Amino acid sequence: MTASLHVVDHALLAHRMAELRDAATPSPRFRRLLAEIGAMLTVEATRDLPSVIAKVTTPLTTMEHRKLAGPEPVLVAVLRAGLGLMEGGMQILPEAPVGHVGLARDEHTLKPSQYLLRMPPEVTTRGAILFDPMLATGGSAIAAVNRVKEAGAPAIRFVCVVAAPEGVAKLREAHPDVPIYTAALDVKLNERGFIVPGLGDAGDRCFGTEG
């Protein structure tokens, strides 16, 4: 079974994406936009979390209401740009445990190497939402999903801001059970492995380390 690709279509999300893509957007504003987009994508990615019907007492009466059937999934950021995106996820799921996967991409081979892995034990029962702003070649995404699966996650949802068709195809081939949630499916990768039209280097723009 091939995992589903969800390109989230929402007017407020599109408005934020236009500003996020703009090369003139300063780093502090970029960081805030990334968090807001992360919150909106987290809402979409958790749309089908298991739920149960429970009784709730309002100031006027008692009623039946839908609630989550279990605890919130673990939130995992792919360092470092994933931190900015996960910030929005933490606003939506404030009780969720947090994990980190540190991956660095070789600019010549475009292959990722791991330098850090910190995962809460709850990932083995709760599953995880994995945050990485860019799904470009797919190498980092595949490596990150590998690490989270090796940590014992029974289910993973991948959240990104911008995806390239090449990266989507590779991630779905390597991990057909992982659904992908993105704000945009862009046109292609360029010869350097950057998404076009894209938004540049999300980590540098988020943390002000360009140039």
N, C-alpha and C positions, 0 to 999 in steps of 0.2 A: 504493500500500500504506500503510495507516494504522499508525503505530507502536504498539507494545503498551504498555499501562499495567500496571505491576506494583505492587500494593498488598501489601507484605510482611507476612505473618502469622506472628508468632513471639511466644511468651509473654514472653520477656525483653525484646523490643522494646516490646511493649504495656505492660509494667511501667514501663519508662523513659519512655514517652510520657505515662503518667498523671502522673508527677512533673513532667515538662517542661511540661505544660499548666497545672499548678497555679500560680495567681497568687502563692502564698506561697513558692514555690521561690526562694531567693536567687540572685543573679547568678553567683557562683562555682560553685554546684551546677548551675545551668542550663547554664553553659559546659561543664562536665564531661559532663553528660548529652548535650548536643548532639554532642560529640566521639564519645561511645560509640555514639550512634545513627548518626552518620556512618560509623563503622567497620562496623557491622552492615549498613547499606545498601550500602556499597561491596562487601562480600562478595557480596551478592545481585546487584549491578549487573555484577560481573565473572564471574558464574557461567559464561557461555558464551564467554569469551575463547578464541581458538584455542589448541590444545594439540598437542603431539607426544609420541610415546613415546620415551623415552631410557633408557639403561642406568644404573643406580645401584648402587654397591657399598656394602652395609651391613656392619656388623662381622661378619656371619655368611656372607653370600653376595652374589651379583650378581643383580639383578632388573630387570625392565622397569617403568618408572614414567612416569606422565603429568606433563609439564612445560609451561609456557607456550611457545608457538611463537615468540613475539617479545618485545620489551621492553614494559614496563608503559605503559599510556596516560598521557597528560599529565593532571594534576589541575588544574582551573581553578575558582577561587572567584569568585563574584559578590559584590563588596564591598558592605557589610562583613560582613553576617551569614554569608555563605558561608564565611568564614574559620573560624568555629567548627565548622561541619559538615565542612569539608575536613580539619580536624585529625585526625578519625578516619580519613579516607581515607588520609592520609599515614602513619598507623600501620600500615595494611594493605599499602600500596604505598610503602615507604620510599625506593625508588630512582626513583620517578616524578618527572619534571620538573614544575614548578609554574608556573601562569599566573594572572593576575588580570584581571578585568573590573570596572571601577568604574562603577556606575550609580546615579543618584539619581532617586527618583520624586517628581514634583510632586504634592503632597497635594491640589491642586484638580483638575488634569486627569487625574491618575493615570498620566501618561505618563513613561517613563524618559528620562533624558539621560545620555550617557556623559561621564565625566571622567577615565578612565584605562583604558589597555589595554596589558598586558604579556604577551606570549605567547612561550614558548620555541620555537625553530625545529623541534624534534622533533615538534610537533603535526601537521606535514604528513605524517608517516609513521606516527605512533603513534595518532592520534585523541585524543579527550579525554573525561573524565568531568567534567561541569559541576555544581557544587554551589551550591544556593541554597535555604535552608530553606523558603521560602514560595512556592508556585505559586498566586497569587491571581488577579489579572485576566489574567495571562499576558503583560502588556506587557514586563516586565523579562526574563522567561525568553526570549521571542521575540527581544528585542534582544540578549541575551547569546549565544544560539545563532547569531544573524546574525554577530556579531563573531568568534566562534570559527570558523565556516565561512569567513568572509572571510580568516582567518589561514591557511586551508588544511587544516583538519581533515577527513580523509576519513570519519570516523564520530564521532558524539557520543552520549553517554548522559547523561540529565538526572536528577540525584538531588536530591530535596527531602524535607522532613520531613512537611509538611502540604500538601495540594492541595485546591483548590476545583474543582467540576465545570466552572465557567466558564473557569478558567485551563487546565484539561486540554484542553477542547474547542478553545480558541484556539491553544494550542501544537501540538496535533496537526494542526490545520488549516494552520498556517503551516509546520510542519516535520514532515510525516508520517513521516519516516525516523528520527526521534529517539525512542527508547524512554524512558519515564518510570518512575522507581523512587521510591516514596514509602512512608512509614510509615502514612499515613492519608489517606483521601479524605473530606473533611468535607462538610457539608451545603450551604453556600452562601456568597456574599459579602454583607456588609451594605452600607448606603448609602455608607459611606466606603471601600469596597473592601477591608475586612478579612475574613479567613476566619472563619466561624462554625461550630462553637465555637472553633476555632483555638487559639492560644496567645499572642496579643498580638503586639507588635513584637519579632521574634526578635533583631534587632540591638541594640535598647535593652536587652532582657533579658539578652543574652549579655555585653554590655560595661558594664552598669550605668549606662546613660545615660538611664534613664527619668526623666520629670519635669523 
